[in-house]
Amino acid sequence: MSADEKAWLAALLHDIGKFQQRAEWGSGVKHQEYGAKWCEQGYFAYAFGSDIAEAVRHHHTQNPDRGNADRLRLIQIVQLADKLAAGERAKETREQEDPQRSGLVVIFSRIPLNWQERDKPPSGYPPETRYPVQPLDWRSESLLPQPNPSISADAYQNLWKQFEEEWQQFTKNRTYTSADFRTIVALLEKYTSFVPSATPWEQEDERTVPDVSLYDHLRVTAAIAACIDKQLTPNQLEQAWRDPRGYSEPLMALVKGDLSGIQAFLYLTGRGGAARGLKGRSFFLQLLTEAIAQFILRQLNLPIVCQLLASGGHFYLLIPHNQLDTLCQLYTGISRKLFTAFQGDLRVLIEAVPLTAQDFLGNFAAKWAELGQKLGQRRQRPWAELPDSEFQKFFTPVQRATDAESLCQVCYGAWGQGGVVDDGVRKCRRCRRFEELGADIRDARVLTIKLVEPTDPPENADWQQTLRAFGWEVRIGGGGTGEGVIHIAFDTNFLPQRIQQGWSYEFCPLASVIPPPIEGKRLPDYEEIAETATGAKWLGVLRMDVDSLGMLFAQGLRDEATISRMATLSRTMRYFFEGYVAHLCERYAQQSQIYLIYAGGDDLFIVGAWSALPRLAWEIRQAFRKLVGGDHITLSGGIAINHPTAPLYQLAESARYALDEQAKAHRWRQNGREREKDALFLQTPMGWGEFERVRTMFQQVCTMVQGDPQKGRVPRAFITRLAQIASLYERNAAYVRRLLREGKAQGPRKHDLTFYARWLWRSVYHLTRFAERHKAWQAEIEQIRDSLRSDRNSLIHHLHVVARWAELYTRGKEG
């Protein structure tokens, strides 16, 4: 183990006593003492003596003993890291709470309703929601908060007991080794993610807001400590420790990395095995993001806690400021590896901003926003990190094949050595390996990452060769020799009965929501997924992401944007997309209706039977609304549908356009107030409130056409009649818009020309006749008729969606 680990562990465990203190509330023992006693166990003492325990005991001592210089440095590092991680802890006038009954407030409750209006004071907050005191469980509704969760007097006691039992299992007859650090972090994530770091126990009226999890505070404190230890000399540490605000020199740097070229890499594929290959490619990108992030950390000898986030093709790191030059050198090497492996199709963008103590104690979100701007500028200078001498590669023609028969029919690269012919389709080694990966992760319970010496990848490297270039040898399944990390997928019960020397243990949501194999052999292709659709056997793509996410991180938390809150915000978002979305998608996948291609960061991509996607999109939106506590933070989506033989890249691009150019550009009204974004595109953009009304009417029409044992059925001609009414309205609306442009529509009620027109009396006439002919459904038909003529602002505008949706849903296979 390295000498650095003492600082990492002392900072990581400095507040572990708060957990035990709440479990044994009323003892009068301070959390520092609880923590120190816990750290005196032989597991730590054999490796570090009493240093870690003493650093924990004195992390609030104002004048620590100066007799031992090494121990004093350790204590000062932990104290300074603790102050910077907490920043200015938020306080407000709120009721006092018993710490043993205090639950974690969801971070979104702390974002003002008018957070997008930067220059205005908060106009209010959403209703406060909290998490129960509980361990983390990926496959659970517990990932969503509750309005007023009941927290029993023994909730912390029970949680601490579970933690202690698992801790004893982990440390029995063992002493600390370097591989254990990641496992300890994982155990803390499991048991302290829903435990508040601080509670409103104070006697004063102004009390602490319990909105930062203990886990986030601990991991961020450890990350800061690791950077301080490498950055500051004893004299510099003394200055920064005594007066953090007055120490103006950079302490560390915030680093962001973005994978670029993802869209083309994923979707520009041709024939054969597209479903299996796409899932494999998507999973590889998830692995590649983390592999590059952790490659940087390994080269800089930094712990895993310095990886603040790695999800959705992005990563954020915290590194010492004095290692920025080394980061630049690493960036050049990373780019060389990627260019060799992918000939420019995939690259990574990396930027960094310096951080002073004042940045931690002020508005940390400003630095987050500055980093995003720098990365945007980096995007305009492709491959600028490579030396000028290497730019000739970009202008040198590359012949990938001598004729069409030498091309891979999936990626259109060279078929070459290692290629195969599968069902009459030529597939190169790389594409075949992606298909195998997509199939392997279907039932993957264990992912083994062996840490090896980084290599130079070959040209057109497959996924394993690429990851090995960054020091990862990845295998689906357990076992192996050497050292590395064993990930247990989707199960937070991740510790084995016997700990292997040199291996770390973690849990992760692989988001591997895939249909069951056909006849136990192969995964279904998209044509087979489309066959599960109700009505027309068409395929669809659903894309969703959070609206204005960059702005949310930059200004949502305003002056309360400490690094710990930013970490809590990003991790909560990750839990929703990687964990809860996969949980929602599972039952659809079991019915062979969808592939969850990816869900991470703040977005998702799903391919599936078209008829399942609107319902799934609605469920995801409703869950997200529950997570954030209202409509102040929103989610938009785009759905594109087509025949299953259409190229996937066309569907993917149509769904991207539907999301970015249609849903996110939509303006609509709700309760007399104009809203923007917060919409779904399904043939036309609709706000979620509008979509709810459309969805209700669609369900009613389908019920009438599909029939009822007692009431019979309405002929499908009813749908045709609705489509005709919608078409007539659209023609009239276009005519009125032209009159308005030409100034020919006059008078205060000129806009009513759209509403009071021929379509209206035609709809009343035809729907009344339908009601008279179908007495069993008369009330329902008259309700639809009346809603069209009374609701000017919504349903008639989207009647064509209802008609088209119902027509496809009730269509026979021959359609």
Secondary structure by P-SEA (a helix, b strand, c coil): cccaaaaaaaaaacaaaaaaaaaaccccccaaaaaaaaaccccccccccaaaaaaaacccccccccccaaaaaaaaaaaaaaaaaaccccccbbbbbccccccccccccccccccccccccccccccbbbbccccccccccccccccccccccaaaaaaaaaaaaaaaaacccccccccaaaaaaaaaaacccccccccccccccccccccccaaaaaaaaaaaaaaaaacccaaaaaaaaacccccccccbbbbbbbbcccccccccccccaaaaaaaaaaaaaaaaaaaaaaaaaaaacccccccccccccbbbbbbbccaaaaaaaaaaaaaaaaaaaccccbbbbbbbbbbcaaaaaccaaaaaaaaaaaaaaaaaccccccccccccccccccccccccccccccccccccccccccccccccaaaaaaaaaaaaaccccbbbbbbccbbbbcccccaaaaaaaaccccccccccccbbbbbbccccccccccccccbbbbcccccccccccccccccccaaaaaaacccccccbbbbbbbcaaaaaaaccccccccaaaaaaaaaaaaaaaacaaaaaaaaaaaaccccccccccccccccccccaaaaaaaaaaaaaaaaaccccccccbbbbbccccccaaaaaaaaaaaccccccccccccccccccccbbbccccccaaaaaaaaaaaaaaaaaaacccccccccaaaaaaaaaaaaaaaaaaaaaaaaaaacccccccccccccccaaaaaaaaaaaaaaaacccaaaaaaaaaaaaacccccccccaaaaaaaaaaaaccccc
